[in-house]
Amino acid sequence: MTRMDGGLTLIGPTAGVCVDCAETARLATAKAPRDVRLKGLVAPAFQPLVTALENQRHDTVIAIRTDLGLVSTHRITPGNCCSPAPAANEETKTPNGELRTPDRSAGLKDAVVDFRHGPVTALFRTGDLPLATVTAELDSHTAGYGRTTSFEEAERVALFEAVERRNGMRPRHPDPREASFAELGPDQALDPQRLGLNDFGNTYHPDLKMRWAEGWSYTRRGPVRVPEQVAYWAAHTPAEQRFVHETSNGCGLGNSLTEAVLHGLFEVAERDAFLMAWYAQTSLTRITLPPDPLLHHLADRLEELGYELLFLNATNDLGIPAVLTLARTTGEGLPQAFFAAGAGPDPVKALRSAAVEVAVDVEAFADRARANPENYRRERLLRLLHDPTLVRSMDDHVAVNTLPEARERYANLVSDDPPETLHDQRNHTDLRDLLDRYTEDLRGQGLELIAVDQSDPHTTNTLGLHCAKVVVPGTLPMTFGHLHRRTTGLPRLGSTAGHPHPFP
């Protein structure tokens, strides 16, 4: 089949993948409205070429630029109609306490990067930050990021994160049925009141009808429905049904579903530890750094810029080692503080994750301020400081807490106690055993571990990857926009609401 897209003539695919998948991918990349379709007439001069190509068997889209006479081919990511059901893949054996099984995603770049049909439309390298940084741009103003010691590895990480975010945006087969929690009951569905709510905008009530996604309670070892708007962070939820503004909090990716759930759980623990410490004004003990070259490199680099890099033990009742990093300075004219976090049973990886995030944020802050000077004017940030309802974006959360006047918000965050070591919890040979252990630990705290399998068939069958959204009702989820904070109805936090958090 041939379609016209402005100056492009698009031919096929004629095998393997259907035309609908190709057209949907192209329109998504072009950010076109969902009801738009590609139509038009072939330029007469190119009709013989088009006819010849239409009669050939190919599983790609052949694009002809009729203004320049250029021809290119584009691989298509199969959509729901062209992908078989996900194949079972639960290899969870891992040697020496590793947190990932051997990588089976060879050819990932070729499988997901295409500038016309996506899903990743471009890869950008940034070379002026403390680490090699790569951005994998998706087709909906979303991206995956990689920050490592080499561009090759950073590109790989960025692509993994892009796959995770794409799968986590919205369900591949939305269930059109709607029901209220009052109709389903706690045996079938997760009670939204356990998720932490806010007192602004639409308020939740048990009779509110909504769409649900199928999840699995690892604690109860049975199925449970999760509100679709919680299971997928960009679900097309009607305004009258929306009661939370979800983020990618708790999304994880792995070589098996078990691995994806584990890494989603680590992210839940990371964000919960950060927000619990921030809102409850907990004093945290410093961590003794292990002899890891990257950690000391980042600390030295920040010291050259005038910042002291602190590593604080934010591990709480969830029992998963968690780190909060604080890069602080009293230098005149400098942003005063930056924060980040990391969590997981491998202390070095948790420390690295937190250190990388904060170090990159310190140096990227100046670039963001130059690009949008109006958003970073001191007068504007002071208004945000005095009126938290004006804090509406991720950048606002970070920027307002860089003011000297915000120091009192974290003045008591660092304890005077002697530094301590973050303990290694890796004594497993199977990731499923590790997940079972954490599930039981959470049960002991009265908490439930729930996950939604977000993997689309292409991700599982072609890339060998799985994506999951992890929800632990009762933990603090990361939100952006102070009015969207979800701190109501969480017994672990109590009544403390606190200032807008500085999480990046």
Buried (B, 14 or more C-beta within 10 A) or exposed (E): BBBBBEEBBBBBBBEBBBBEBBBBBBBBBBEEEEEEEBEEEBBEEBEEBBEEBBEEEBBBBBBBBBEEEEBBBBBBBBBEEBBEEBEEBEBBEBEEBBBBBEEEBEEBBEBBBBEBBBBBBEBEEBEEBBBBBBBBBBBBEBBBBBBBBEBEBBBBBBBBBBBBBBBBBBBBEEEEEBBBBEEBEEEBBBBBBBBBBBEEEEEBEEEBBBBBBBBBBBBEEEEBBBBBBBBBBBBEBEEEBBBBBBBBBBBBBBBBBBBBBBBBBBBBBBBBBBBBBBBBBBEBBBBEBEEBEBBBBBBEBBEEBBBEBBBBBBBBBBBBBBBBBBBBBEEEEBBBBBBBBBBBBBBBBBBBBBBBBBBBBBBBBEEBBEEEEEBBEEEBBBEBBEEBEBBBEBBBBBBBBBBEBBEEBBEEBBBEEEEEEBEEBBEBBBBBBBBBBBBEBBBEBEBBBBBBBBBBBBBBBBBBBBBBBBBBBBBBBBBBBBBBBBBBBBEBBEEEBBBBBBBB
